[in-house]
Amino acid sequence: MNQPYQSPEADLGTAAVETYQPRMFQTTGRLGRARYFVYVMVFTMILYAIMGLAMAAGFSVDPSGGTMMIPMILVVAVLSIFLAVMSIIYGIRRLNDMNMSGWLILLIFVPIANFVIAIMLLFVPGSKGANNYGPKPAPNGSGVIIALVVLLVLFVGGFIGMGAMMGSMSGGMDPSMYQNY
């Protein structure tokens, strides 16, 4: 029965916000700034660790590095290609989060534009709510936040350590020691 004086049944005050949970090996959807940084840095750290292990294993078997160089180079090449592909996928997902076409990721191959794209991927916030590329990613959990803080500390600490190492190396060089040559 239609009652003209009945209160409406629609709930207009609380609109359901549609989100989805991003996954590391997912190739579609959107990706927020924190997850983008964490995912790319995790893969980069894994690549560096495996490169170090491959070099250590290669040089422990053959100290001259002659016969073990080819397997080490192959391992590093395969991992580098995998990291490049995953970084491009993450860049596309991050651009989609900003409601931009994933094709803009090709600008990483253009000098100066690659710097602008990198800054955008790291610092420009994504769209509020759903956009042309899907629903908003779910809020970052405590694991993502902890990983972000740890990776930022390692990243900044690495640069400080590298600067200190370079400063100590250059501080010990005396130009007069090369005058005898």
C-alpha atoms as an extended CHARMM CRD file, in Angstrom:
* protein
*
       181  EXT
         1         1  MET       CA              0.0000000000        0.0000000000        0.0000000000  PROA      1               0.0000000000
         2         2  ASN       CA              1.2540000000        3.4610000000       -0.8360000000  PROA      2               0.0000000000
         3         3  GLN       CA              1.0780000000        5.7530000000        2.2030000000  PROA      3               0.0000000000
         4         4  PRO       CA              1.7450000000        9.4100000000        1.3100000000  PROA      4               0.0000000000
         5         5  TYR       CA              2.5850000000       10.2810000000        4.9270000000  PROA      5               0.0000000000
         6         6  GLN       CA              5.0030000000        7.3690000000        5.5140000000  PROA      6               0.0000000000
         7         7  SER       CA              8.6660000000        8.2930000000        6.1010000000  PROA      7               0.0000000000
         8         8  PRO       CA             11.0640000000        7.3890000000        3.2930000000  PROA      8               0.0000000000
         9         9  GLU       CA             12.9420000000        4.1030000000        3.6110000000  PROA      9               0.0000000000
        10        10  ALA       CA             16.0610000000        5.0860000000        1.7190000000  PROA      10              0.0000000000
        11        11  ASP       CA             19.1490000000        5.7200000000        3.8490000000  PROA      11              0.0000000000
        12        12  LEU       CA             20.4630000000        8.9340000000        2.3460000000  PROA      12              0.0000000000
        13        13  GLY       CA             22.9210000000        9.8850000000        5.0890000000  PROA      13              0.0000000000
        14        14  THR       CA             25.3420000000        6.9760000000        4.9880000000  PROA      14              0.0000000000
        15        15  ALA       CA             26.5360000000        6.1660000000        1.4890000000  PROA      15              0.0000000000
        16        16  ALA       CA             28.5750000000        2.9740000000        1.3080000000  PROA      16              0.0000000000
        17        17  VAL       CA             32.1360000000        3.7090000000        0.2380000000  PROA      17              0.0000000000
        18        18  GLU       CA             33.3040000000        1.0130000000       -2.1120000000  PROA      18              0.0000000000
        19        19  THR       CA             36.9520000000       -0.0030000000       -1.6300000000  PROA      19              0.0000000000
        20        20  TYR       CA             39.1100000000       -2.9670000000       -2.5140000000  PROA      20              0.0000000000
        21        21  GLN       CA             42.1880000000       -4.5050000000       -0.9290000000  PROA      21              0.0000000000
        22        22  PRO       CA             45.2410000000       -4.1100000000       -3.2230000000  PROA      22              0.0000000000
        23        23  ARG       CA             47.6040000000       -7.0700000000       -3.5060000000  PROA      23              0.0000000000
        24        24  MET       CA             51.3170000000       -7.0650000000       -4.2840000000  PROA      24              0.0000000000
        25        25  PHE       CA             51.1640000000       -9.2200000000       -7.4350000000  PROA      25              0.0000000000
        26        26  GLN       CA             47.9190000000       -7.7600000000       -8.7670000000  PROA      26              0.0000000000
        27        27  THR       CA             48.2430000000       -6.1420000000      -12.2120000000  PROA      27              0.0000000000
        28        28  THR       CA             45.0320000000       -4.1110000000      -12.2820000000  PROA      28              0.0000000000
        29        29  GLY       CA             43.3690000000       -1.5640000000      -10.0580000000  PROA      29              0.0000000000
        30        30  ARG       CA             44.6770000000        1.3830000000       -8.1110000000  PROA      30              0.0000000000
        31        31  LEU       CA             47.6240000000        1.7060000000       -5.7370000000  PROA      31              0.0000000000
        32        32  GLY       CA             48.1600000000        4.3770000000       -3.0760000000  PROA      32              0.0000000000
        33        33  ARG       CA             51.4060000000        6.2330000000       -2.3810000000  PROA      33              0.0000000000
        34        34  ALA       CA             52.4650000000        4.2660000000        0.6980000000  PROA      34              0.0000000000
        35        35  ARG       CA             51.8680000000        0.8590000000       -0.8750000000  PROA      35              0.0000000000
        36        36  TYR       CA             53.6040000000        1.9800000000       -4.0810000000  PROA      36              0.0000000000
        37        37  PHE       CA             56.7400000000        2.9730000000       -2.1730000000  PROA      37              0.0000000000
        38        38  VAL       CA             56.6890000000       -0.1650000000       -0.0090000000  PROA      38              0.0000000000
        39        39  TYR       CA             56.1310000000       -2.5710000000       -2.9210000000  PROA      39              0.0000000000
        40        40  VAL       CA             58.8640000000       -1.0310000000       -5.1040000000  PROA      40              0.0000000000
        41        41  MET       CA             61.3560000000       -0.8340000000       -2.2320000000  PROA      41              0.0000000000
        42        42  VAL       CA             60.6600000000       -4.4280000000       -1.1230000000  PROA      42              0.0000000000
        43        43  PHE       CA             61.3920000000       -5.7060000000       -4.6280000000  PROA      43              0.0000000000
        44        44  THR       CA             64.5030000000       -3.5110000000       -4.8490000000  PROA      44              0.0000000000
        45        45  MET       CA             65.8180000000       -4.8020000000       -1.4990000000  PROA      45              0.0000000000
        46        46  ILE       CA             65.1750000000       -8.4010000000       -2.5810000000  PROA      46              0.0000000000
        47        47  LEU       CA             67.0850000000       -7.7490000000       -5.8200000000  PROA      47              0.0000000000
        48        48  TYR       CA             70.0350000000       -6.2730000000       -3.9080000000  PROA      48              0.0000000000
        49        49  ALA       CA             70.0660000000       -9.1690000000       -1.4360000000  PROA      49              0.0000000000
        50        50  ILE       CA             70.0140000000      -11.7860000000       -4.1970000000  PROA      50              0.0000000000
        51        51  MET       CA             72.7010000000       -9.8970000000       -6.1240000000  PROA      51              0.0000000000
        52        52  GLY       CA             74.8780000000       -9.9010000000       -3.0000000000  PROA      52              0.0000000000
        53        53  LEU       CA             74.2760000000      -13.6140000000       -2.4130000000  PROA      53              0.0000000000
        54        54  ALA       CA             75.0000000000      -14.4430000000       -6.0560000000  PROA      54              0.0000000000
        55        55  MET       CA             78.2460000000      -12.4880000000       -5.9430000000  PROA      55              0.0000000000
        56        56  ALA       CA             79.2670000000      -14.0160000000       -2.6180000000  PROA      56              0.0000000000
        57        57  ALA       CA             78.5160000000      -17.5180000000       -3.8580000000  PROA      57              0.0000000000
        58        58  GLY       CA             80.2950000000      -16.8830000000       -7.1490000000  PROA      58              0.0000000000
        59        59  PHE       CA             83.4370000000      -15.4690000000       -5.6130000000  PROA      59              0.0000000000
        60        60  SER       CA             83.5900000000      -18.1520000000       -2.9240000000  PROA      60              0.0000000000
        61        61  VAL       CA             83.5860000000      -20.8620000000       -5.6100000000  PROA      61              0.0000000000
        62        62  ASP       CA             85.9220000000      -19.0280000000       -7.9880000000  PROA      62              0.0000000000
        63        63  PRO       CA             87.8690000000      -16.1390000000       -6.3860000000  PROA      63              0.0000000000
        64        64  SER       CA             88.9600000000      -14.8140000000       -9.7760000000  PROA      64              0.0000000000
        65        65  GLY       CA             85.3060000000      -14.5000000000      -10.7970000000  PROA      65              0.0000000000
        66        66  GLY       CA             85.9720000000      -15.9520000000      -14.2470000000  PROA      66              0.0000000000
        67        67  THR       CA             83.7390000000      -19.0120000000      -14.6290000000  PROA      67              0.0000000000
        68        68  MET       CA             81.0400000000      -17.9080000000      -12.2020000000  PROA      68              0.0000000000
        69        69  MET       CA             80.4650000000      -14.4960000000      -13.8000000000  PROA      69              0.0000000000
        70        70  ILE       CA             78.0330000000      -15.8120000000      -16.4300000000  PROA      70              0.0000000000
        71        71  PRO       CA             75.6080000000      -17.4520000000      -13.9540000000  PROA      71              0.0000000000
        72        72  MET       CA             75.7950000000      -14.3880000000      -11.6920000000  PROA      72              0.0000000000
        73        73  ILE       CA             75.0410000000      -12.0740000000      -14.6170000000  PROA      73              0.0000000000
        74        74  LEU       CA             72.1130000000      -14.2800000000      -15.6990000000  PROA      74              0.0000000000
        75        75  VAL       CA             70.6040000000      -14.3110000000      -12.2090000000  PROA      75              0.0000000000
        76        76  VAL       CA             70.9270000000      -10.5490000000      -11.8800000000  PROA      76              0.0000000000
        77        77  ALA       CA             69.5660000000       -9.9720000000      -15.4190000000  PROA      77              0.0000000000
        78        78  VAL       CA             66.4650000000      -12.1190000000      -14.8290000000  PROA      78              0.0000000000
        79        79  LEU       CA             65.7810000000      -10.4240000000      -11.4890000000  PROA      79              0.0000000000
        80        80  SER       CA             66.3560000000       -6.9660000000      -12.9590000000  PROA      80              0.0000000000
        81        81  ILE       CA             63.8720000000       -7.6310000000      -15.7760000000  PROA      81              0.0000000000
        82        82  PHE       CA             61.3270000000       -8.9060000000      -13.2460000000  PROA      82              0.0000000000
        83        83  LEU       CA             61.8590000000       -5.8040000000      -11.0740000000  PROA      83              0.0000000000
        84        84  ALA       CA             61.4960000000       -3.4930000000      -14.0920000000  PROA      84              0.0000000000
        85        85  VAL       CA             58.2310000000       -5.1530000000      -15.1660000000  PROA      85              0.0000000000
        86        86  MET       CA             56.7850000000       -5.0230000000      -11.6540000000  PROA      86              0.0000000000
        87        87  SER       CA             57.8640000000       -1.3750000000      -11.2510000000  PROA      87              0.0000000000
        88        88  ILE       CA             56.0920000000       -0.4650000000      -14.4960000000  PROA      88              0.0000000000
        89        89  ILE       CA             52.9460000000       -2.3250000000      -13.3530000000  PROA      89              0.0000000000
        90        90  TYR       CA             53.0560000000       -0.4890000000      -10.0120000000  PROA      90              0.0000000000
        91        91  GLY       CA             53.5710000000        2.8270000000      -11.8200000000  PROA      91              0.0000000000
        92        92  ILE       CA             50.5200000000        2.1680000000      -14.0110000000  PROA      92              0.0000000000
        93        93  ARG       CA             48.4280000000        1.3050000000      -10.9580000000  PROA      93              0.0000000000
        94        94  ARG       CA             49.6610000000        4.4380000000       -9.1880000000  PROA      94              0.0000000000
        95        95  LEU       CA             48.7790000000        6.6240000000      -12.2020000000  PROA      95              0.0000000000
        96        96  ASN       CA             45.3530000000        4.9710000000      -12.2820000000  PROA      96              0.0000000000
        97        97  ASP       CA             44.9350000000        5.9870000000       -8.6330000000  PROA      97              0.0000000000
        98        98  MET       CA             45.4110000000        9.6010000000       -9.7360000000  PROA      98              0.0000000000
        99        99  ASN       CA             42.7760000000        9.0320000000      -12.4870000000  PROA      99              0.0000000000
       100       100  MET       CA             45.4450000000        9.2560000000      -15.1880000000  PROA      100             0.0000000000
       101       101  SER       CA             46.1200000000        6.9070000000      -18.0580000000  PROA      101             0.0000000000
       102       102  GLY       CA             48.6950000000        4.1880000000      -17.4370000000  PROA      102             0.0000000000
       103       103  TRP       CA             50.2750000000        5.0340000000      -20.7730000000  PROA      103             0.0000000000
       104       104  LEU       CA             51.9160000000        8.0290000000      -19.0770000000  PROA      104             0.0000000000
       105       105  ILE       CA             54.3370000000        5.5520000000      -17.4900000000  PROA      105             0.0000000000
       106       106  LEU       CA             56.1820000000        5.5980000000      -20.8350000000  PROA      106             0.0000000000
       107       107  LEU       CA             57.4370000000        9.0510000000      -19.8400000000  PROA      107             0.0000000000
       108       108  ILE       CA             59.9260000000        7.3230000000      -17.5190000000  PROA      108             0.0000000000
       109       109  PHE       CA             62.0100000000        6.7690000000      -20.6600000000  PROA      109             0.0000000000
       110       110  VAL       CA             62.1230000000       10.5230000000      -21.4550000000  PROA      110             0.0000000000
       111       111  PRO       CA             64.7990000000       12.5850000000      -19.6820000000  PROA      111             0.0000000000
       112       112  ILE       CA             63.4920000000       15.2270000000      -17.2650000000  PROA      112             0.0000000000
       113       113  ALA       CA             59.9270000000       13.8980000000      -17.7090000000  PROA      113             0.0000000000
       114       114  ASN       CA             61.0240000000       10.7690000000      -15.8220000000  PROA      114             0.0000000000
       115       115  PHE       CA             61.9140000000       12.9340000000      -12.8320000000  PROA      115             0.0000000000
       116       116  VAL       CA             58.5070000000       14.6440000000      -12.9310000000  PROA      116             0.0000000000
       117       117  ILE       CA             56.6920000000       11.2860000000      -13.1830000000  PROA      117             0.0000000000
       118       118  ALA       CA             58.7260000000        9.8660000000      -10.2730000000  PROA      118             0.0000000000
       119       119  ILE       CA             57.8420000000       12.8620000000       -8.0880000000  PROA      119             0.0000000000
       120       120  MET       CA             54.1730000000       12.5180000000       -9.0780000000  PROA      120             0.0000000000
       121       121  LEU       CA             54.1150000000        8.8030000000       -8.2750000000  PROA      121             0.0000000000
       122       122  LEU       CA             55.5610000000        9.3930000000       -4.8250000000  PROA      122             0.0000000000
       123       123  PHE       CA             53.8150000000       12.5790000000       -3.7120000000  PROA      123             0.0000000000
       124       124  VAL       CA             50.5760000000       13.3240000000       -5.6130000000  PROA      124             0.0000000000
       125       125  PRO       CA             47.5600000000       11.9330000000       -3.7350000000  PROA      125             0.0000000000
       126       126  GLY       CA             45.0920000000        9.6550000000       -5.4600000000  PROA      126             0.0000000000
       127       127  SER       CA             41.4790000000       10.4330000000       -6.3170000000  PROA      127             0.0000000000
       128       128  LYS       CA             38.9790000000       10.5690000000       -3.4990000000  PROA      128             0.0000000000
       129       129  GLY       CA             36.5010000000        7.7360000000       -3.9490000000  PROA      129             0.0000000000
       130       130  ALA       CA             35.9820000000        5.7350000000       -7.1240000000  PROA      130             0.0000000000
       131       131  ASN       CA             37.3730000000        6.9910000000      -10.4190000000  PROA      131             0.0000000000
       132       132  ASN       CA             37.5630000000        5.7310000000      -14.0200000000  PROA      132             0.0000000000
       133       133  TYR       CA             39.9250000000        2.9260000000      -12.9780000000  PROA      133             0.0000000000
       134       134  GLY       CA             37.9960000000        1.4110000000      -10.1180000000  PROA      134             0.0000000000
       135       135  PRO       CA             37.1360000000        1.8620000000       -6.4670000000  PROA      135             0.0000000000
       136       136  LYS       CA             39.4090000000        3.5240000000       -3.9500000000  PROA      136             0.0000000000
       137       137  PRO       CA             42.0320000000        1.2510000000       -2.3530000000  PROA      137             0.0000000000
       138       138  ALA       CA             41.3750000000        0.2230000000        1.2330000000  PROA      138             0.0000000000
       139       139  PRO       CA             43.1280000000        2.2560000000        3.9420000000  PROA      139             0.0000000000
       140       140  ASN       CA             46.6700000000        1.2020000000        4.7490000000  PROA      140             0.0000000000
       141       141  GLY       CA             46.9430000000       -1.3500000000        7.5250000000  PROA      141             0.0000000000
       142       142  SER       CA             49.4970000000       -1.2880000000       10.3050000000  PROA      142             0.0000000000
       143       143  GLY       CA             51.7910000000       -3.6380000000        8.3520000000  PROA      143             0.0000000000
       144       144  VAL       CA             52.0410000000       -1.2020000000        5.4320000000  PROA      144             0.0000000000
       145       145  ILE       CA             52.6690000000        1.7370000000        7.7840000000  PROA      145             0.0000000000
       146       146  ILE       CA             55.3850000000       -0.1490000000        9.7020000000  PROA      146             0.0000000000
       147       147  ALA       CA             57.0280000000       -1.2740000000        6.4440000000  PROA      147             0.0000000000
       148       148  LEU       CA             56.9110000000        2.3050000000        5.1430000000  PROA      148             0.0000000000
       149       149  VAL       CA             58.6030000000        3.7010000000        8.2440000000  PROA      149             0.0000000000
       150       150  VAL       CA             61.2660000000        0.9620000000        8.3000000000  PROA      150             0.0000000000
       151       151  LEU       CA             62.0170000000        1.3630000000        4.5820000000  PROA      151             0.0000000000
       152       152  LEU       CA             62.1950000000        5.1500000000        4.8460000000  PROA      152             0.0000000000
       153       153  VAL       CA             64.6460000000        4.8590000000        7.7530000000  PROA      153             0.0000000000
       154       154  LEU       CA             66.7680000000        2.3700000000        5.7900000000  PROA      154             0.0000000000
       155       155  PHE       CA             66.5920000000        4.5480000000        2.6720000000  PROA      155             0.0000000000
       156       156  VAL       CA             67.6240000000        7.7510000000        4.4440000000  PROA      156             0.0000000000
       157       157  GLY       CA             70.1790000000        5.8980000000        6.5850000000  PROA      157             0.0000000000
       158       158  GLY       CA             71.7090000000        4.4080000000        3.4410000000  PROA      158             0.0000000000
       159       159  PHE       CA             72.1910000000        7.8380000000        1.9120000000  PROA      159             0.0000000000
       160       160  ILE       CA             73.6920000000        9.2100000000        5.1170000000  PROA      160             0.0000000000
       161       161  GLY       CA             75.9980000000        6.2020000000        5.3870000000  PROA      161             0.0000000000
       162       162  MET       CA             77.0460000000        6.5220000000        1.7540000000  PROA      162             0.0000000000
       163       163  GLY       CA             77.7870000000       10.2130000000        2.2410000000  PROA      163             0.0000000000
       164       164  ALA       CA             79.8330000000        9.4920000000        5.3520000000  PROA      164             0.0000000000
       165       165  MET       CA             81.7500000000        6.7490000000        3.5600000000  PROA      165             0.0000000000
       166       166  MET       CA             82.4810000000        8.9890000000        0.5660000000  PROA      166             0.0000000000
       167       167  GLY       CA             83.5470000000       11.8130000000        2.8800000000  PROA      167             0.0000000000
       168       168  SER       CA             85.9190000000        9.5830000000        4.7900000000  PROA      168             0.0000000000
       169       169  MET       CA             87.3560000000        8.1530000000        1.5930000000  PROA      169             0.0000000000
       170       170  SER       CA             87.9770000000       11.5570000000        0.0280000000  PROA      170             0.0000000000
       171       171  GLY       CA             89.2940000000       13.0010000000        3.2880000000  PROA      171             0.0000000000
       172       172  GLY       CA             92.1340000000       10.5070000000        3.3770000000  PROA      172             0.0000000000
       173       173  MET       CA             93.4010000000       11.3410000000       -0.1170000000  PROA      173             0.0000000000
       174       174  ASP       CA             96.3790000000       13.6220000000       -0.3430000000  PROA      174             0.0000000000
       175       175  PRO       CA             97.1520000000       15.0580000000       -3.8000000000  PROA      175             0.0000000000
       176       176  SER       CA            100.8700000000       15.2580000000       -2.9450000000  PROA      176             0.0000000000
       177       177  MET       CA            101.1010000000       11.4520000000       -2.8500000000  PROA      177             0.0000000000
       178       178  TYR       CA            100.5270000000       11.3860000000       -6.6400000000  PROA      178             0.0000000000
       179       179  GLN       CA            103.3400000000       13.8300000000       -7.4480000000  PROA      179             0.0000000000
       180       180  ASN       CA            105.9750000000       11.0910000000       -7.6520000000  PROA      180             0.0000000000
       181       181  TYR       CA            104.3520000000        9.4980000000      -10.7270000000  PROA      181             0.0000000000
